[in-house]
Amino acid sequence: MRYTYTATDTGFVALVDGYRVCIVGGPSPIADHVDYRWTIEEDDAEDDEQAFASATGEVLASGETVTPRQADAQIAAWLDAYG
């Protein structure tokens, strides 16, 4: 497995085996906690810097969770199944 990682103000962006993976935390619209939104995209960037700067490919999967650990587990399951 090949990956690179960078932290952002609200989460992280990683390149994992040709996929751009993002987890972003933000206030929940219906409860007093933080929701974590995640996406997995195809990585069509020319280099890692471009990939970290913006979304460059088609969104393949996305979801929302209450904890980053749940998001991590869902991303890992998707990558195991489809990656």
PDB file of N, CA, C and O in Angstrom:
ATOM      1  N   MET A   1       0.846  -1.175   0.000  1.00  0.00           N
ATOM      2  CA  MET A   1       0.000   0.000   0.000  1.00  0.00           C
ATOM      3  C   MET A   1       0.890   1.236   0.000  1.00  0.00           C
ATOM      4  O   MET A   1       1.807   1.353   0.813  1.00  0.00           O
ATOM      5  N   ARG A   2       0.614   2.147  -0.913  1.00  0.00           N
ATOM      6  CA  ARG A   2       1.354   3.403  -1.000  1.00  0.00           C
ATOM      7  C   ARG A   2       0.426   4.528  -0.571  1.00  0.00           C
ATOM      8  O   ARG A   2      -0.709   4.622  -1.037  1.00  0.00           O
ATOM      9  N   TYR A   3       0.929   5.397   0.340  1.00  0.00           N
ATOM     10  CA  TYR A   3       0.092   6.515   0.768  1.00  0.00           C
ATOM     11  C   TYR A   3       0.943   7.709   1.155  1.00  0.00           C
ATOM     12  O   TYR A   3       2.102   7.573   1.546  1.00  0.00           O
ATOM     13  N   THR A   4       0.334   8.889   1.037  1.00  0.00           N
ATOM     14  CA  THR A   4       0.882  10.133   1.566  1.00  0.00           C
ATOM     15  C   THR A   4      -0.258  10.822   2.305  1.00  0.00           C
ATOM     16  O   THR A   4      -1.429  10.536   2.055  1.00  0.00           O
ATOM     17  N   TYR A   5       0.084  11.725   3.208  1.00  0.00           N
ATOM     18  CA  TYR A   5      -0.904  12.273   4.139  1.00  0.00           C
ATOM     19  C   TYR A   5      -0.570  13.725   4.427  1.00  0.00           C
ATOM     20  O   TYR A   5       0.602  14.085   4.532  1.00  0.00           O
ATOM     21  N   THR A   6      -1.593  14.562   4.557  1.00  0.00           N
ATOM     22  CA  THR A   6      -1.405  15.926   5.033  1.00  0.00           C
ATOM     23  C   THR A   6      -2.611  16.341   5.875  1.00  0.00           C
ATOM     24  O   THR A   6      -3.755  16.030   5.540  1.00  0.00           O
ATOM     25  N   ALA A   7      -2.339  17.038   6.958  1.00  0.00           N
ATOM     26  CA  ALA A   7      -3.415  17.545   7.819  1.00  0.00           C
ATOM     27  C   ALA A   7      -3.977  18.830   7.230  1.00  0.00           C
ATOM     28  O   ALA A   7      -3.263  19.581   6.565  1.00  0.00           O
ATOM     29  N   THR A   8      -5.262  19.081   7.476  1.00  0.00           N
ATOM     30  CA  THR A   8      -5.903  20.333   7.081  1.00  0.00           C
ATOM     31  C   THR A   8      -6.437  20.998   8.346  1.00  0.00           C
ATOM     32  O   THR A   8      -6.289  20.457   9.442  1.00  0.00           O
ATOM     33  N   ASP A   9      -7.052  22.159   8.201  1.00  0.00           N
ATOM     34  CA  ASP A   9      -7.618  22.851   9.366  1.00  0.00           C
ATOM     35  C   ASP A   9      -8.745  22.062  10.024  1.00  0.00           C
ATOM     36  O   ASP A   9      -8.964  22.188  11.229  1.00  0.00           O
ATOM     37  N   THR A  10      -9.453  21.260   9.256  1.00  0.00           N
ATOM     38  CA  THR A  10     -10.629  20.564   9.793  1.00  0.00           C
ATOM     39  C   THR A  10     -10.577  19.046   9.656  1.00  0.00           C
ATOM     40  O   THR A  10     -11.563  18.373   9.955  1.00  0.00           O
ATOM     41  N   GLY A  11      -9.460  18.495   9.213  1.00  0.00           N
ATOM     42  CA  GLY A  11      -9.379  17.042   9.038  1.00  0.00           C
ATOM     43  C   GLY A  11      -8.079  16.641   8.378  1.00  0.00           C
ATOM     44  O   GLY A  11      -7.005  17.073   8.796  1.00  0.00           O
ATOM     45  N   PHE A  12      -8.171  15.812   7.343  1.00  0.00           N
ATOM     46  CA  PHE A  12      -6.976  15.406   6.617  1.00  0.00           C
ATOM     47  C   PHE A  12      -7.318  15.007   5.193  1.00  0.00           C
ATOM     48  O   PHE A  12      -8.470  14.732   4.859  1.00  0.00           O
ATOM     49  N   VAL A  13      -6.278  14.984   4.362  1.00  0.00           N
ATOM     50  CA  VAL A  13      -6.347  14.468   3.003  1.00  0.00           C
ATOM     51  C   VAL A  13      -5.217  13.471   2.869  1.00  0.00           C
ATOM     52  O   VAL A  13      -4.096  13.736   3.305  1.00  0.00           O
ATOM     53  N   ALA A  14      -5.499  12.326   2.268  1.00  0.00           N
ATOM     54  CA  ALA A  14      -4.473  11.314   2.050  1.00  0.00           C
ATOM     55  C   ALA A  14      -4.613  10.764   0.641  1.00  0.00           C
ATOM     56  O   ALA A  14      -5.713  10.706   0.092  1.00  0.00           O
ATOM     57  N   LEU A  15      -3.498  10.365   0.067  1.00  0.00           N
ATOM     58  CA  LEU A  15      -3.503   9.618  -1.179  1.00  0.00           C
ATOM     59  C   LEU A  15      -3.164   8.184  -0.822  1.00  0.00           C
ATOM     60  O   LEU A  15      -2.088   7.910  -0.290  1.00  0.00           O
ATOM     61  N   VAL A  16      -4.082   7.263  -1.113  1.00  0.00           N
ATOM     62  CA  VAL A  16      -3.911   5.856  -0.754  1.00  0.00           C
ATOM     63  C   VAL A  16      -4.096   5.026  -2.012  1.00  0.00           C
ATOM     64  O   VAL A  16      -5.204   4.932  -2.539  1.00  0.00           O
ATOM     65  N   ASP A  17      -3.015   4.424  -2.495  1.00  0.00           N
ATOM     66  CA  ASP A  17      -3.075   3.546  -3.669  1.00  0.00           C
ATOM     67  C   ASP A  17      -3.876   4.134  -4.827  1.00  0.00           C
ATOM     68  O   ASP A  17      -4.696   3.442  -5.430  1.00  0.00           O
ATOM     69  N   GLY A  18      -3.641   5.407  -5.138  1.00  0.00           N
ATOM     70  CA  GLY A  18      -4.305   6.031  -6.273  1.00  0.00           C
ATOM     71  C   GLY A  18      -5.668   6.631  -5.983  1.00  0.00           C
ATOM     72  O   GLY A  18      -6.347   7.089  -6.902  1.00  0.00           O
ATOM     73  N   TYR A  19      -6.078   6.638  -4.732  1.00  0.00           N
ATOM     74  CA  TYR A  19      -7.338   7.258  -4.335  1.00  0.00           C
ATOM     75  C   TYR A  19      -7.046   8.456  -3.441  1.00  0.00           C
ATOM     76  O   TYR A  19      -6.119   8.423  -2.632  1.00  0.00           O
ATOM     77  N   ARG A  20      -7.847   9.526  -3.592  1.00  0.00           N
ATOM     78  CA  ARG A  20      -7.764  10.695  -2.720  1.00  0.00           C
ATOM     79  C   ARG A  20      -8.820  10.505  -1.647  1.00  0.00           C
ATOM     80  O   ARG A  20     -10.011  10.444  -1.949  1.00  0.00           O
ATOM     81  N   VAL A  21      -8.389  10.412  -0.387  1.00  0.00           N
ATOM     82  CA  VAL A  21      -9.276  10.154   0.746  1.00  0.00           C
ATOM     83  C   VAL A  21      -9.297  11.393   1.635  1.00  0.00           C
ATOM     84  O   VAL A  21      -8.241  11.900   2.013  1.00  0.00           O
ATOM     85  N   CYS A  22     -10.492  11.888   1.976  1.00  0.00           N
ATOM     86  CA  CYS A  22     -10.631  13.076   2.819  1.00  0.00           C
ATOM     87  C   CYS A  22     -11.571  12.788   3.978  1.00  0.00           C
ATOM     88  O   CYS A  22     -12.608  12.148   3.802  1.00  0.00           O
ATOM     89  N   ILE A  23     -11.208  13.261   5.160  1.00  0.00           N
ATOM     90  CA  ILE A  23     -12.127  13.307   6.292  1.00  0.00           C
ATOM     91  C   ILE A  23     -12.147  14.749   6.778  1.00  0.00           C
ATOM     92  O   ILE A  23     -11.100  15.335   7.052  1.00  0.00           O
ATOM     93  N   VAL A  24     -13.347  15.318   6.884  1.00  0.00           N
ATOM     94  CA  VAL A  24     -13.513  16.702   7.312  1.00  0.00           C
ATOM     95  C   VAL A  24     -14.528  16.735   8.449  1.00  0.00           C
ATOM     96  O   VAL A  24     -15.614  16.167   8.337  1.00  0.00           O
ATOM     97  N   GLY A  25     -14.169  17.404   9.543  1.00  0.00           N
ATOM     98  CA  GLY A  25     -15.085  17.557  10.674  1.00  0.00           C
ATOM     99  C   GLY A  25     -15.789  18.898  10.615  1.00  0.00           C
ATOM    100  O   GLY A  25     -15.207  19.898  10.196  1.00  0.00           O
ATOM    101  N   GLY A  26     -17.039  18.912  11.035  1.00  0.00           N
ATOM    102  CA  GLY A  26     -17.805  20.151  11.066  1.00  0.00           C
ATOM    103  C   GLY A  26     -18.969  20.033  12.021  1.00  0.00           C
ATOM    104  O   GLY A  26     -19.347  18.924  12.399  1.00  0.00           O
ATOM    105  N   PRO A  27     -19.550  21.162  12.424  1.00  0.00           N
ATOM    106  CA  PRO A  27     -20.661  21.123  13.371  1.00  0.00           C
ATOM    107  C   PRO A  27     -21.856  20.360  12.801  1.00  0.00           C
ATOM    108  O   PRO A  27     -22.200  20.506  11.628  1.00  0.00           O
ATOM    109  N   SER A  28     -22.467  19.565  13.629  1.00  0.00           N
ATOM    110  CA  SER A  28     -23.666  18.829  13.230  1.00  0.00           C
ATOM    111  C   SER A  28     -24.836  19.796  13.089  1.00  0.00           C
ATOM    112  O   SER A  28     -25.006  20.678  13.931  1.00  0.00           O
ATOM    113  N   PRO A  29     -25.646  19.650  12.041  1.00  0.00           N
ATOM    114  CA  PRO A  29     -26.807  20.529  11.894  1.00  0.00           C
ATOM    115  C   PRO A  29     -27.962  20.169  12.836  1.00  0.00           C
ATOM    116  O   PRO A  29     -28.889  20.960  13.004  1.00  0.00           O
ATOM    117  N   ILE A  30     -27.912  18.970  13.455  1.00  0.00           N
ATOM    118  CA  ILE A  30     -29.049  18.543  14.281  1.00  0.00           C
ATOM    119  C   ILE A  30     -28.687  18.183  15.715  1.00  0.00           C
ATOM    120  O   ILE A  30     -29.576  17.877  16.509  1.00  0.00           O
ATOM    121  N   ALA A  31     -27.404  18.212  16.067  1.00  0.00           N
ATOM    122  CA  ALA A  31     -27.007  17.831  17.429  1.00  0.00           C
ATOM    123  C   ALA A  31     -25.817  18.671  17.870  1.00  0.00           C
ATOM    124  O   ALA A  31     -25.203  19.372  17.065  1.00  0.00           O
ATOM    125  N   ASP A  32     -25.501  18.593  19.149  1.00  0.00           N
ATOM    126  CA  ASP A  32     -24.404  19.377  19.715  1.00  0.00           C
ATOM    127  C   ASP A  32     -23.111  18.563  19.705  1.00  0.00           C
ATOM    128  O   ASP A  32     -22.562  18.241  20.759  1.00  0.00           O
ATOM    129  N   HIS A  33     -22.634  18.237  18.517  1.00  0.00           N
ATOM    130  CA  HIS A  33     -21.365  17.529  18.369  1.00  0.00           C
ATOM    131  C   HIS A  33     -20.817  17.783  16.962  1.00  0.00           C
ATOM    132  O   HIS A  33     -21.432  18.492  16.165  1.00  0.00           O
ATOM    133  N   VAL A  34     -19.679  17.206  16.673  1.00  0.00           N
ATOM    134  CA  VAL A  34     -19.048  17.341  15.364  1.00  0.00           C
ATOM    135  C   VAL A  34     -19.397  16.115  14.531  1.00  0.00           C
ATOM    136  O   VAL A  34     -19.310  14.989  15.020  1.00  0.00           O
ATOM    137  N   ASP A  35     -19.786  16.321  13.293  1.00  0.00           N
ATOM    138  CA  ASP A  35     -19.963  15.237  12.327  1.00  0.00           C
ATOM    139  C   ASP A  35     -18.704  15.159  11.468  1.00  0.00           C
ATOM    140  O   ASP A  35     -18.052  16.172  11.217  1.00  0.00           O
ATOM    141  N   TYR A  36     -18.374  13.974  11.028  1.00  0.00           N
ATOM    142  CA  TYR A  36     -17.221  13.769  10.157  1.00  0.00           C
ATOM    143  C   TYR A  36     -17.713  13.258   8.818  1.00  0.00           C
ATOM    144  O   TYR A  36     -18.361  12.215   8.734  1.00  0.00           O
ATOM    145  N   ARG A  37     -17.396  14.008   7.773  1.00  0.00           N
ATOM    146  CA  ARG A  37     -17.777  13.625   6.419  1.00  0.00           C
ATOM    147  C   ARG A  37     -16.534  13.103   5.711  1.00  0.00           C
ATOM    148  O   ARG A  37     -15.452  13.676   5.833  1.00  0.00           O
ATOM    149  N   TRP A  38     -16.698  12.014   4.973  1.00  0.00           N
ATOM    150  CA  TRP A  38     -15.555  11.450   4.267  1.00  0.00           C
ATOM    151  C   TRP A  38     -15.907  11.197   2.809  1.00  0.00           C
ATOM    152  O   TRP A  38     -17.062  10.950   2.461  1.00  0.00           O
ATOM    153  N   THR A  39     -14.885  11.265   1.969  1.00  0.00           N
ATOM    154  CA  THR A  39     -15.039  10.949   0.553  1.00  0.00           C
ATOM    155  C   THR A  39     -13.831  10.161   0.078  1.00  0.00           C
ATOM    156  O   THR A  39     -12.726  10.300   0.601  1.00  0.00           O
ATOM    157  N   ILE A  40     -14.069   9.339  -0.917  1.00  0.00           N
ATOM    158  CA  ILE A  40     -13.003   8.650  -1.640  1.00  0.00           C
ATOM    159  C   ILE A  40     -13.187   9.030  -3.100  1.00  0.00           C
ATOM    160  O   ILE A  40     -14.270   8.871  -3.661  1.00  0.00           O
ATOM    161  N   GLU A  41     -12.112   9.538  -3.713  1.00  0.00           N
ATOM    162  CA  GLU A  41     -12.163   9.974  -5.108  1.00  0.00           C
ATOM    163  C   GLU A  41     -11.043   9.314  -5.891  1.00  0.00           C
ATOM    164  O   GLU A  41     -10.019   8.923  -5.331  1.00  0.00           O
ATOM    165  N   GLU A  42     -11.256   9.195  -7.209  1.00  0.00           N
ATOM    166  CA  GLU A  42     -10.154   8.802  -8.071  1.00  0.00           C
ATOM    167  C   GLU A  42      -9.132   9.922  -8.039  1.00  0.00           C
ATOM    168  O   GLU A  42      -9.501  11.095  -7.983  1.00  0.00           O
ATOM    169  N   ASP A  43      -7.857   9.580  -8.074  1.00  0.00           N
ATOM    170  CA  ASP A  43      -6.805  10.599  -8.081  1.00  0.00           C
ATOM    171  C   ASP A  43      -6.297  10.780  -9.500  1.00  0.00           C
ATOM    172  O   ASP A  43      -5.536   9.955 -10.005  1.00  0.00           O
ATOM    173  N   ASP A  44      -6.722  11.864 -10.143  1.00  0.00           N
ATOM    174  CA  ASP A  44      -6.276  12.182 -11.497  1.00  0.00           C
ATOM    175  C   ASP A  44      -5.230  13.285 -11.512  1.00  0.00           C
ATOM    176  O   ASP A  44      -4.902  13.807 -12.577  1.00  0.00           O
ATOM    177  N   ALA A  45      -4.698  13.648 -10.348  1.00  0.00           N
ATOM    178  CA  ALA A  45      -3.742  14.754 -10.250  1.00  0.00           C
ATOM    179  C   ALA A  45      -2.402  14.366 -10.866  1.00  0.00           C
ATOM    180  O   ALA A  45      -2.017  13.197 -10.894  1.00  0.00           O
ATOM    181  N   GLU A  46      -1.717  15.376 -11.351  1.00  0.00           N
ATOM    182  CA  GLU A  46      -0.389  15.165 -11.919  1.00  0.00           C
ATOM    183  C   GLU A  46       0.645  14.879 -10.841  1.00  0.00           C
ATOM    184  O   GLU A  46       1.598  14.135 -11.075  1.00  0.00           O
ATOM    185  N   ASP A  47       0.463  15.467  -9.654  1.00  0.00           N
ATOM    186  CA  ASP A  47       1.413  15.258  -8.563  1.00  0.00           C
ATOM    187  C   ASP A  47       0.678  15.355  -7.231  1.00  0.00           C
ATOM    188  O   ASP A  47      -0.488  15.748  -7.188  1.00  0.00           O
ATOM    189  N   ASP A  48       1.358  14.997  -6.145  1.00  0.00           N
ATOM    190  CA  ASP A  48       0.744  14.984  -4.822  1.00  0.00           C
ATOM    191  C   ASP A  48       0.279  16.365  -4.384  1.00  0.00           C
ATOM    192  O   ASP A  48      -0.777  16.478  -3.761  1.00  0.00           O
ATOM    193  N   GLU A  49       1.033  17.423  -4.690  1.00  0.00           N
ATOM    194  CA  GLU A  49       0.646  18.776  -4.285  1.00  0.00           C
ATOM    195  C   GLU A  49      -0.682  19.175  -4.914  1.00  0.00           C
ATOM    196  O   GLU A  49      -1.537  19.761  -4.248  1.00  0.00           O
ATOM    197  N   GLN A  50      -0.857  18.862  -6.189  1.00  0.00           N
ATOM    198  CA  GLN A  50      -2.115  19.187  -6.858  1.00  0.00           C
ATOM    199  C   GLN A  50      -3.265  18.402  -6.231  1.00  0.00           C
ATOM    200  O   GLN A  50      -4.354  18.946  -6.051  1.00  0.00           O
ATOM    201  N   ALA A  51      -3.039  17.144  -5.900  1.00  0.00           N
ATOM    202  CA  ALA A  51      -4.094  16.312  -5.306  1.00  0.00           C
ATOM    203  C   ALA A  51      -4.527  16.850  -3.954  1.00  0.00           C
ATOM    204  O   ALA A  51      -5.713  16.827  -3.627  1.00  0.00           O
ATOM    205  N   PHE A  52      -3.574  17.334  -3.167  1.00  0.00           N
ATOM    206  CA  PHE A  52      -3.921  17.870  -1.857  1.00  0.00           C
ATOM    207  C   PHE A  52      -4.648  19.205  -1.973  1.00  0.00           C
ATOM    208  O   PHE A  52      -5.413  19.565  -1.078  1.00  0.00           O
ATOM    209  N   ALA A  53      -4.425  19.946  -3.054  1.00  0.00           N
ATOM    210  CA  ALA A  53      -5.003  21.279  -3.201  1.00  0.00           C
ATOM    211  C   ALA A  53      -6.499  21.247  -3.492  1.00  0.00           C
ATOM    212  O   ALA A  53      -7.239  22.104  -3.010  1.00  0.00           O
ATOM    213  N   SER A  54      -6.952  20.275  -4.272  1.00  0.00           N
ATOM    214  CA  SER A  54      -8.372  20.265  -4.640  1.00  0.00           C
ATOM    215  C   SER A  54      -8.789  18.885  -5.120  1.00  0.00           C
ATOM    216  O   SER A  54      -7.955  18.044  -5.454  1.00  0.00           O
ATOM    217  N   ALA A  55     -10.080  18.675  -5.145  1.00  0.00           N
ATOM    218  CA  ALA A  55     -10.616  17.430  -5.668  1.00  0.00           C
ATOM    219  C   ALA A  55     -10.330  17.370  -7.164  1.00  0.00           C
ATOM    220  O   ALA A  55     -10.556  18.345  -7.881  1.00  0.00           O
ATOM    221  N   THR A  56      -9.840  16.239  -7.632  1.00  0.00           N
ATOM    222  CA  THR A  56      -9.463  16.144  -9.035  1.00  0.00           C
ATOM    223  C   THR A  56     -10.142  15.000  -9.765  1.00  0.00           C
ATOM    224  O   THR A  56     -10.018  14.895 -10.986  1.00  0.00           O
ATOM    225  N   GLY A  57     -10.844  14.154  -9.062  1.00  0.00           N
ATOM    226  CA  GLY A  57     -11.438  12.999  -9.722  1.00  0.00           C
ATOM    227  C   GLY A  57     -12.881  12.777  -9.318  1.00  0.00           C
ATOM    228  O   GLY A  57     -13.445  13.511  -8.507  1.00  0.00           O
ATOM    229  N   GLU A  58     -13.457  11.752  -9.903  1.00  0.00           N
ATOM    230  CA  GLU A  58     -14.844  11.386  -9.616  1.00  0.00           C
ATOM    231  C   GLU A  58     -14.983  10.846  -8.195  1.00  0.00           C
ATOM    232  O   GLU A  58     -14.158  10.046  -7.754  1.00  0.00           O
ATOM    233  N   VAL A  59     -16.014  11.276  -7.479  1.00  0.00           N
ATOM    234  CA  VAL A  59     -16.279  10.752  -6.137  1.00  0.00           C
ATOM    235  C   VAL A  59     -16.818   9.337  -6.287  1.00  0.00           C
ATOM    236  O   VAL A  59     -17.828   9.113  -6.954  1.00  0.00           O
ATOM    237  N   LEU A  60     -16.133   8.381  -5.657  1.00  0.00           N
ATOM    238  CA  LEU A  60     -16.516   6.978  -5.729  1.00  0.00           C
ATOM    239  C   LEU A  60     -17.348   6.538  -4.536  1.00  0.00           C
ATOM    240  O   LEU A  60     -18.184   5.643  -4.655  1.00  0.00           O
ATOM    241  N   ALA A  61     -17.122   7.167  -3.383  1.00  0.00           N
ATOM    242  CA  ALA A  61     -17.853   6.810  -2.164  1.00  0.00           C
ATOM    243  C   ALA A  61     -17.811   7.988  -1.206  1.00  0.00           C
ATOM    244  O   ALA A  61     -16.879   8.792  -1.236  1.00  0.00           O
ATOM    245  N   SER A  62     -18.831   8.086  -0.352  1.00  0.00           N
ATOM    246  CA  SER A  62     -18.850   9.134   0.665  1.00  0.00           C
ATOM    247  C   SER A  62     -19.741   8.684   1.812  1.00  0.00           C
ATOM    248  O   SER A  62     -20.541   7.759   1.673  1.00  0.00           O
ATOM    249  N   GLY A  63     -19.589   9.358   2.950  1.00  0.00           N
ATOM    250  CA  GLY A  63     -20.412   9.025   4.101  1.00  0.00           C
ATOM    251  C   GLY A  63     -20.251  10.034   5.213  1.00  0.00           C
ATOM    252  O   GLY A  63     -19.436  10.952   5.122  1.00  0.00           O
ATOM    253  N   GLU A  64     -21.035   9.860   6.268  1.00  0.00           N
ATOM    254  CA  GLU A  64     -20.964  10.714   7.459  1.00  0.00           C
ATOM    255  C   GLU A  64     -20.957   9.834   8.690  1.00  0.00           C
ATOM    256  O   GLU A  64     -21.640   8.810   8.735  1.00  0.00           O
ATOM    257  N   THR A  65     -20.182  10.233   9.694  1.00  0.00           N
ATOM    258  CA  THR A  65     -20.113   9.500  10.954  1.00  0.00           C
ATOM    259  C   THR A  65     -20.033  10.487  12.110  1.00  0.00           C
ATOM    260  O   THR A  65     -19.891  11.693  11.903  1.00  0.00           O
ATOM    261  N   VAL A  66     -20.126   9.967  13.325  1.00  0.00           N
ATOM    262  CA  VAL A  66     -20.043  10.794  14.522  1.00  0.00           C
ATOM    263  C   VAL A  66     -18.611  10.861  15.049  1.00  0.00           C
ATOM    264  O   VAL A  66     -18.264  11.810  15.752  1.00  0.00           O
ATOM    265  N   THR A  67     -17.776   9.876  14.723  1.00  0.00           N
ATOM    266  CA  THR A  67     -16.380   9.883  15.172  1.00  0.00           C
ATOM    267  C   THR A  67     -15.448   9.641  13.993  1.00  0.00           C
ATOM    268  O   THR A  67     -15.832   8.980  13.029  1.00  0.00           O
ATOM    269  N   PRO A  68     -14.218  10.172  14.058  1.00  0.00           N
ATOM    270  CA  PRO A  68     -13.266   9.909  12.981  1.00  0.00           C
ATOM    271  C   PRO A  68     -12.901   8.428  12.897  1.00  0.00           C
ATOM    272  O   PRO A  68     -12.582   7.938  11.814  1.00  0.00           O
ATOM    273  N   ARG A  69     -12.942   7.710  14.013  1.00  0.00           N
ATOM    274  CA  ARG A  69     -12.622   6.274  13.990  1.00  0.00           C
ATOM    275  C   ARG A  69     -13.652   5.497  13.159  1.00  0.00           C
ATOM    276  O   ARG A  69     -13.296   4.553  12.455  1.00  0.00           O
ATOM    277  N   GLN A  70     -14.930   5.896  13.242  1.00  0.00           N
ATOM    278  CA  GLN A  70     -15.952   5.261  12.410  1.00  0.00           C
ATOM    279  C   GLN A  70     -15.692   5.549  10.934  1.00  0.00           C
ATOM    280  O   GLN A  70     -15.824   4.662  10.091  1.00  0.00           O
ATOM    281  N   ALA A  71     -15.324   6.784  10.625  1.00  0.00           N
ATOM    282  CA  ALA A  71     -15.010   7.142   9.243  1.00  0.00           C
ATOM    283  C   ALA A  71     -13.827   6.328   8.747  1.00  0.00           C
ATOM    284  O   ALA A  71     -13.846   5.827   7.623  1.00  0.00           O
ATOM    285  N   ASP A  72     -12.799   6.194   9.575  1.00  0.00           N
ATOM    286  CA  ASP A  72     -11.620   5.413   9.231  1.00  0.00           C
ATOM    287  C   ASP A  72     -12.002   3.970   8.921  1.00  0.00           C
ATOM    288  O   ASP A  72     -11.519   3.396   7.945  1.00  0.00           O
ATOM    289  N   ALA A  73     -12.862   3.383   9.743  1.00  0.00           N
ATOM    290  CA  ALA A  73     -13.281   1.995   9.538  1.00  0.00           C
ATOM    291  C   ALA A  73     -14.073   1.844   8.236  1.00  0.00           C
ATOM    292  O   ALA A  73     -13.891   0.865   7.512  1.00  0.00           O
ATOM    293  N   GLN A  74     -14.948   2.805   7.937  1.00  0.00           N
ATOM    294  CA  GLN A  74     -15.733   2.738   6.708  1.00  0.00           C
ATOM    295  C   GLN A  74     -14.842   2.894   5.479  1.00  0.00           C
ATOM    296  O   GLN A  74     -15.034   2.200   4.480  1.00  0.00           O
ATOM    297  N   ILE A  75     -13.874   3.800   5.546  1.00  0.00           N
ATOM    298  CA  ILE A  75     -12.935   3.991   4.433  1.00  0.00           C
ATOM    299  C   ILE A  75     -12.107   2.732   4.221  1.00  0.00           C
ATOM    300  O   ILE A  75     -11.950   2.276   3.088  1.00  0.00           O
ATOM    301  N   ALA A  76     -11.575   2.166   5.299  1.00  0.00           N
ATOM    302  CA  ALA A  76     -10.763   0.947   5.190  1.00  0.00           C
ATOM    303  C   ALA A  76     -11.574  -0.197   4.591  1.00  0.00           C
ATOM    304  O   ALA A  76     -11.064  -0.945   3.756  1.00  0.00           O
ATOM    305  N   ALA A  77     -12.826  -0.341   5.005  1.00  0.00           N
ATOM    306  CA  ALA A  77     -13.678  -1.400   4.458  1.00  0.00           C
ATOM    307  C   ALA A  77     -13.907  -1.195   2.963  1.00  0.00           C
ATOM    308  O   ALA A  77     -13.876  -2.158   2.197  1.00  0.00           O
ATOM    309  N   TRP A  78     -14.137   0.055   2.539  1.00  0.00           N
ATOM    310  CA  TRP A  78     -14.347   0.330   1.119  1.00  0.00           C
ATOM    311  C   TRP A  78     -13.082   0.015   0.326  1.00  0.00           C
ATOM    312  O   TRP A  78     -13.148  -0.629  -0.721  1.00  0.00           O
ATOM    313  N   LEU A  79     -11.926   0.469   0.824  1.00  0.00           N
ATOM    314  CA  LEU A  79     -10.670   0.212   0.117  1.00  0.00           C
ATOM    315  C   LEU A  79     -10.377  -1.283   0.035  1.00  0.00           C
ATOM    316  O   LEU A  79      -9.884  -1.758  -0.988  1.00  0.00           O
ATOM    317  N   ASP A  80     -10.672  -2.030   1.099  1.00  0.00           N
ATOM    318  CA  ASP A  80     -10.477  -3.485   1.066  1.00  0.00           C
ATOM    319  C   ASP A  80     -11.385  -4.140   0.028  1.00  0.00           C
ATOM    320  O   ASP A  80     -10.969  -5.062  -0.675  1.00  0.00           O
ATOM    321  N   ALA A  81     -12.613  -3.666  -0.063  1.00  0.00           N
ATOM    322  CA  ALA A  81     -13.577  -4.275  -0.975  1.00  0.00           C
ATOM    323  C   ALA A  81     -13.366  -3.874  -2.436  1.00  0.00           C
ATOM    324  O   ALA A  81     -13.515  -4.704  -3.332  1.00  0.00           O
ATOM    325  N   TYR A  82     -13.021  -2.609  -2.679  1.00  0.00           N
ATOM    326  CA  TYR A  82     -12.992  -2.093  -4.045  1.00  0.00           C
ATOM    327  C   TYR A  82     -11.634  -1.587  -4.513  1.00  0.00           C
ATOM    328  O   TYR A  82     -11.411  -1.453  -5.716  1.00  0.00           O
ATOM    329  N   GLY A  83     -10.733  -1.307  -3.596  1.00  0.00           N
ATOM    330  CA  GLY A  83      -9.450  -0.689  -3.947  1.00  0.00           C
ATOM    331  C   GLY A  83      -8.445  -1.622  -4.540  1.00  0.00           C
ATOM    332  O   GLY A  83      -7.335  -1.205  -4.870  1.00  0.00           O
TER     333      GLY A  83
END
